[in-house]
């Protein structure tokens, strides 16, 4: 089954349960288009992180169909998944930095995994660290960084390889308002370069900062569509005036 | 500038898949020593097996056509007469390459440990058979032995003919058993090394679980991760292998000197040849290969369990 023309991600009746518990996601269907900016909202425990896990291929759904980059990722052989994961940048809620590597090496990790020559790694990583304001902390281990600094390293790591999809789970949760705005501008800049951005957040104020964004709302594992993000063709948040979340 | 320092510090060392990616990818700790001990024991077992093999081959070649004729006759004159007849008969046969009557002085030396200095052939209180050592062309078969026995007893009725290989058959069986024991030991030591690497690799996987999961989510492949472990164990196995080889060689040389001091002709045939030394030198290489292969399949099997 092929998705709507030009879509980058398509979820169709996706359900997810851990073990024999009740479903944490039920009948989730939506389509993401290249170059779009999505906010995923919902209360704590609504299933945002579970949905993102499916997006960054850390989990297979219990039912339904997921197509990414034109392929059915559920039936895809396991050995084909790394190539797909390299096209996705992820900011984890708990950062998941490698504790024994410096900030520099953490940011360089996706490039090294993609076998980028070492000579081509140094400058972009240095630039990226400078962009997130951590040039002077490049050799610091995660344990010596503040929560906000760790979050910025995690974001730098997620975007360094210029992914086609950026998935961010509460990416501004530990930074001040100025840094949050700066990071959002980074996401927007990436978005303008063609990256599809999905940001999970419960921060209502954040949604207003990106008026071109589309909003998906999760409620008890089910998806609602306040801005028409799930429709085809999608409608921009601006058409609704202010997002209702 | 701090970043400059970091960039200098991050000069590529082992390419994109540096083992530094994993905190404890070095299986580390006692692993090089475990491998060293295993290699040392394997070197000793292999050297013993090869030496026994050489010993058996040399001894077998030496006695393959050997025949011992005893003239068991109490009367010294008659014994001498029959011995001379037997020697003459053997010398006239085309299938006999060499004949030698063992001199009385040698016989005295042979029996001296049991009967004392005064109990030799000169003292006829205890009659000692005359001994004739003959060597045939080609190997001695049962039919040839029968024909020789018939010819000798017709002229020298007190002659008893025995194949030398027959006397030493139990020794060869024992040597063969020891060779198989050495092979078994080598196999067991290889399996034990593999098991040790398996345990260490699983432990290293456990302690690096979070990092491996992150690398996976960033698009790292199983093979990339397995290669990191492989390289780490290769370093450990190389260090352990060299140390083990040296320890094993010291033990071999020490034992070699001890056996050489025995001065026994049979033991002297058990020396190691150049191909044997090459085979012993290959043991650490085989150890490294086994360790790397074990680490690889252990890591790949464990990684297959995660998405």
Interface residues (C-beta under 8 A of the other chain):
Chain A: X56 X57 X58 X59 X60 X78 X79 X81 X82 X83 X84 X85 X86 X90 X96 X98 X99 X100 X101 X102 X104 X105 X108 X109 X110 X112 X113 X114 X115 X116 X117 X118 X119 X122 X126 X129 X130 X135 X136 X137 X138 X139 X157
Chain B: X1 X2 X3 X5 X6 X7 X9 X10 X11 X12 X15 X16 X17 X18 X20 X21 X23 X210 X211 X213 X214 X215 X216 X217 X218 X219 X220 X221 X222 X224 X304 X307
